[in-house]
Amino acid sequence: MKFLLRHLPRRGKETTRSGIMYGPFLGSGIVRLHLLPESSNNESLDFLLKNSLYPKFWIRDHANSKTERITIENSINPLIEGMNQTAFDLLMPFVFWDGKYDSSGKVAGRPAHLFSFLCPHWITEKNPEWFRITLALDDAYDAPLRVEFLNKSQIPDRTLILRSFKKIGDRWIVKEIDCRDRKTRSVTRMKITSAALGLDINNKSFEAEGLDESLSLDPKLYLPTD
C-alpha cells in the first residue's frame, strides 16, 4: 500500500513524507515499511515490524547499508523526526496484553466495543505519565476506530482516530488515520493513496536479512483509493 504522511503542526510549516507498506497478507501482524527519500540529499529507510506480546523492530538505513534492531522501548519514538506516527502505532501490540472489556457505545457515530489495557513496565519506564490505553473497535468491521493513550489523570496524551475506510475489490482497508498529540497540538495524518492486494511476495522479504533487497511491484497493480 502506498501512503502519504502529512504532518500538521499547530504552528509552522506543514511537512509530508511518502512511502510504501508491504505485508504477507492483511492481518499478518508483519509490516515492511519503505520510506522514500525526503530529498536528493538523503537515502531511503526501510523498517520491519513484527507484532507479538513482545514485538520486534528493525531499521535499515541505505546511507550506511546497515540493518539495526530498534529496542522495544524506542518503538514509541516517532518513525520520522518531527512527526507523530510511531512503529508502535502501526502494530498496536497492546492487543496481546491483558485487557478488559469496558462497554459498548458509539464512537465517531459508529457502534463500537470499548476495551482498556494497562501499560506494561517497558512503556511506563519510557513514558511515566502513560497509564492506560483504550481501544474502540468497530462493531461491523473489527477495525480500530480510536486508540487513546491515557495519562494518570485519565486525559489522552495521544489519540489515533480512524477517519475513513475504503473498499478495494472485496476487502475493506483503512484509508486515513490521524495521530494527534495533546502536548504539541499537532496531527500526523496517514493516508493510503493506493493499494495492491492478494500478492505473492517472497517470505524472505519479511525477515531482517531481507531488508537489504529492495521490493518493487508493477505500478499497474496498485488501485487508487480516491
Rosetta blueprint (number, residue, H / E / L):
1 M L
2 K E
3 F E
4 L E
5 L E
6 R E
7 H E
8 L E
9 P L
10 R L
11 R L
12 G L
13 K L
14 E L
15 T E
16 T E
17 R E
18 S E
19 G E
20 I E
21 M E
22 Y E
23 G L
24 P L
25 F L
26 L L
27 G L
28 S L
29 G L
30 I E
31 V E
32 R E
33 L E
34 H E
35 L E
36 L L
37 P L
38 E L
39 S L
40 S L
41 N L
42 N L
43 E L
44 S L
45 L E
46 D E
47 F E
48 L E
49 L E
50 K E
51 N L
52 S L
53 L L
54 Y L
55 P L
56 K E
57 F E
58 W E
59 I E
60 R E
61 D E
62 H L
63 A L
64 N L
65 S L
66 K E
67 T E
68 E E
69 R E
70 I E
71 T L
72 I L
73 E H
74 N H
75 S H
76 I H
77 N L
78 P E
79 L L
80 I L
81 E L
82 G L
83 M L
84 N L
85 Q L
86 T E
87 A H
88 F H
89 D H
90 L H
91 L H
92 M L
93 P H
94 F H
95 V H
96 F H
97 W L
98 D L
99 G E
100 K E
101 Y E
102 D E
103 S E
104 S E
105 G E
106 K E
107 V E
108 A L
109 G L
110 R E
111 P E
112 A E
113 H E
114 L E
115 F E
116 S E
117 F E
118 L E
119 C L
120 P L
121 H H
122 W H
123 I H
124 T H
125 E H
126 K H
127 N L
128 P L
129 E L
130 W E
131 F E
132 R E
133 I E
134 T E
135 L E
136 A E
137 L E
138 D E
139 D L
140 A L
141 Y L
142 D L
143 A L
144 P E
145 L E
146 R E
147 V E
148 E E
149 F E
150 L E
151 N E
152 K L
153 S L
154 Q L
155 I L
156 P E
157 D E
158 R E
159 T E
160 L E
161 I E
162 L E
163 R E
164 S E
165 F E
166 K E
167 K E
168 I E
169 G L
170 D L
171 R E
172 W E
173 I E
174 V E
175 K E
176 E E
177 I E
178 D E
179 C E
180 R E
181 D E
182 R L
183 K L
184 T L
185 R L
186 S E
187 V E
188 T E
189 R E
190 M E
191 K E
192 I E
193 T E
194 S E
195 A E
196 A L
197 L L
198 G L
199 L L
200 D L
201 I L
202 N L
203 N H
204 K H
205 S H
206 F H
207 E L
208 A H
209 E H
210 G H
211 L H
212 D H
213 E L
214 S L
215 L L
216 S L
217 L L
218 D L
219 P H
220 K H
221 L H
222 Y L
223 L E
224 P E
225 T L
226 D L
